[in-house]
Amino acid sequence: MLTISELASWFARQRHFTGLSPNSQRLYTRCLNQLVSLLGPDKVAASLDAEQVDSLIELVTTEKGSHAAITLSKVSKRLYNVAKRYTKQTAVTTNPFEKMGMPTLPPRRVVWTEEQVWDFYHTSKKMGRRSLGMLALCCYTFGQRPVDMRSLKWEDIHGNSLLITQQKTKVDIRIFIPEFMEELLDETPKTSEYVIVKEKDNQPYDERLYNIWAYDVKKRARIPLELKLADLRRTAFTEMGDSGATDQELLSFGHINRQELTTYTVRSVNQSKNAQNKRFGTKKHA
C-alpha cells in the first residue's frame, strides 16, 4: 500500500497533474506537501478516514484560516478521486474528503480604477521599470492574466490585433489593440522575442519577481496594496460591462461560457443604467 508521500509523488506523474497550468501545479504541489507534512510521510494513504480528515481540516482552519483549509480540502479531494480510479495501483477505494460540506470561497471582487492603473505605469517608469508598467497596462487593456502577458511575443502581434493562446484554458483568441496601446508598443524596445522583459537582462518576468516589484511600485504610488495585477482582468471585464459590452463580446476575450463571466465582472450601477437606457432610451413616459 502507498504511503501518503508515495501517493502524492504518484499523482504528480499523472496527466491530471501534468496537464495543469504552471500556476495550478504550484498550488497543488504546495497543498500536497502540506498534506504530507500534516499526516506524516509514512501514513498509509488508504487508511485515512473521515474523522481524521475532519480533525485535519479543523486544525488548518484554526492555524491558517478558512481559505487555506478550503483550498487544501479541494486539492486533497482531487488527489483521492484520481487515486480511486486507479485502485489497483493505489489501494485507495474511498475518498475521505468527499461530502465534507466545506463552504465555497467567496469570489474576489476587487477592481482597480483607471487612474490607479496609469499611476502604476508612470511610477514604474520613474523607477526604471517601464516593463512592469507595461505588464500592468497589457493585463488591463487586453483583459488577460499576467501569465499570458508575460509570455506575449512580438510574433503574436499582427497589425492591430494580438493572437494568443491562453495558458489556462488553451483557447486561441484574437484581441483588438486600441490606438493608445499601439503607440506604447511602438515605443517598447525590441530587445527580445518577448514583448515584456526586464530592463536589466531582457528576460521575461517570473511570477515571484513581478509580484515583489509590483508591491514596491504600489507602495511608492500609494496604490492600495491589496490590489493585484491579476485583478486587472476583472477590472477590464467590469469596465467593458459598464460600457455596454454584450456577453458575446466579452466571450471574445477568452471565456469558455457565460457562467465564467460572473467570476470576472463586478455588478455596478453603470451596468444597470446601460440596461435601462437600452430599454427606455430617451422616450418620455406617462
N, C-alpha and C positions, 0 to 999 in steps of 0.2 A: 504493500500500500504506500502511496505517495505521502510524504510529509507536506505541510503547507508551503514550505520553502520550495520543495520539488514541484509542487503543483503550480506555483507562481512562475517558476522557470519554464515549465512545460507550456503554460499559457502564452508566455512571451514568444514562443516559436510558432504559435498557431496563427492562421490568417485573420482570426478575429482580433488579434492584436497588431500584427504586421500591416494590416490594411487600414489601420487608423492613421489620422493625420499626425505629424510630429508633435503638435501640442497635446493631442489626446493621449499619445503614447507616453509623454512625460507625466501627465496626470495619472494614468493607470499605473505607471511604474512607481510613482510616489505612494499611491494608495496601497499597492500590493506590498511594497516594502514596509509600510506602516502595519499592515495586517500581519505579516510575518513577525515583525518585532513585538506586536502585542500578544500574539498567540504563542510565540516561541517557534523557532525554525523546525523543531522536531515534532511538533504537534501533527498527528495523523489527520490529513485533510478530511477524510471520510467520517471521522469520529466527531466532528464539530456539530453541535446540536443547537436548537432554537434558544434554549435557556442561556447557553454560553454566548451566543450571538447577542442576545438582549443585554447581557451584562457588559459585553464589549462595546456596544454602541452607546450604552449609558455612560460608560467611562469616557469615551471620546467626546460625547456631548458635554460632559462636565469639564473636561480639561481643555478641549479645543473649540467647543461651540457646536451649535446645531448644523451649521453649514458644512463643517468638516465631517460630522457624523453622517449626514445625508449623502455626501459625496462618497465616503468610504463604503457605505452600505450599497450604493448603486454599482460601484466597481466590483465589489465582492459578489453581489448577486449575479453580475455578468460572468464573473470567473466560474462560479459554481454551475450556472446554466450551461456553459460550454463544457465543463467537466462532466456533467450528467450525460451529455450527448456521446461522450467517449468513455463510458463507464468501464469498458474492458481495460482501458489504459490507466484510468484514474481511480477506479473502485468507488467513485462517488455516485451515489444513487438518489440522494435527496439534496435539496437546496435549503439550508437553514436560514438564508437571508430572504426567502420568499414570504410574502404576506406579513411584513413587519408593520405595515401601517405608518411608514415614515411620512412626515409632511413633505409637500412639494416645495422646492426652493422658490421664493417669490422672484418674478422676473426683474432684472435690473432695469431701472427707469431713468438713469442719469443721462443727461444730454449736455453738450457744450452749447454756448452761444456763438454766433458768427464772430463777434468781437473777440472772444476768448481764443478762437482758432487763429485769427490773424495776429493776436498778441503773441501767441505761442510761436508762430512763424517768424515774426520780426525779432523777438527775443532770442530765438535760436540763431538767427542770422548775426545778431550783435555778439553772441557768444562764440562765433566762429563755427557754428554747426548748422549752416543753412540746410544741409541734407536732412537733418532731423525735422526741421520745419517743413520741408517738402514732403517728408513721410506723413506728417500730420495732415497737410493740405491734400495729399493724394487720397488718404483714407476718407477725408471729409468730402472732397469733390466727387470722387467716384463711388462713394458708398461701399468701400471694400474693407476687408480685415487687414490689419497691419502685416500679417504673414504674406498676403498676396501682393501687397505694395512693396514689401521688402524684396520680393523676388521678381519684380517687374523689370523686364529687359527692354532695351531700345528697339529691338526687333518686334516687340509686342505692339508698338505704336505704328498705326497705319493711317497716315493722313490725319484726319480729325477724330480718330477713334482708337481705343485700346482693344486688343483681342487677347484675352487671358483665360486660363483655366483655373478656377478656384481650387485651392488645395484641399479644402474641407469637403466640398460637395462633388468635385471633379466635373463641375458644369462649365462649359465653354460659354463665355459671354463677350459681347462687343459693346463698349460704352463710349458715348459721345464725349469729346473733350471740349469744354467751354473755351471761349477765346482767351480769357484771362489766364487759364491754365496752359494753353498753348504757348503763350508768351513766357510764362515761368519755366516751362520745359525747355524752350529755346535758350533760355539763359543758363540752364543747367549744364555744367561741363560734362562732356562725353569721355570720361577717363576709364570707363569700364563697360562691359556688356550690360551691366545693371544700371538702372536709372538712378537709384538712391544708394549712394555709397558714402562711407565715412571719409571726411576730408583728409585724414591722416594717412590712410593706407589704401584708399579706393576699394575697400571691401564692403560687402553688404553688412548691415547691422544684424546681430543675433538678438534674440528676444530679451535676454537678460540685460545687455548693454543699452539698448534703446530705452528700456524702462527706467534704468538708473539715470540716464542723461535727461530723459523726459521729466523726471522728478525735479532735477536741478533747474530746468527751464521753467516749469510751473511755479517753483518757489521764487525764482527771480522775477517772473511776470505777475506774481500774486494771483495766479490762477488756482482755484480750489484743488487741493492735492488728491481728492477723491476721484477726480476726472481721470480717465484712462484713454489712451489712444484707441483702444478697442471700442470705446463708447462713440467714436466718431462715425461709425457705420450706422448706429442707431440714430445719431444726430442727423445724418444725411437723409435717412428714410423719413424721419419725423418732419424735417423741413420740406421734403418733397410732398408729403401728405398734406402739410399746411398749405402748400402751393396749389393743391388741387390735382396732384398726380393720381391717376387711376391705379387700381390693383394690378392691371395688366402691365402698365408702365413700370410700376415698382418691381414686378417679377422679372423684368428685363435686366435687373441688376444682379441676378443670380439666385433668387429664391426658387425653391422647387414647387412650392404650393402656397396658397393664400394663408393657410394656418400659420406658416412660418413668419408671415409679415407681422403678426402680433408681437413677436419677440423683438422686432427691430423698429417698431413705431410706438410713440407715446401719444395717447389721445390728447388733443388740445382743443381749445375753443375756436381756434382758426379753422380747424378741420370741420367742425360743426357749422361754422359761419360759411365756409365754402359750399357745404351741402345745402344750406338754407338759401344761399344766393343762387345756386343752380336750380333749386326747386321753385323759388318765388321770383327770382330776378328782380327787376325794378318795378314790377307791376304794383299798382295800387289796389288794395283790398278793402272791401267794405268793413 
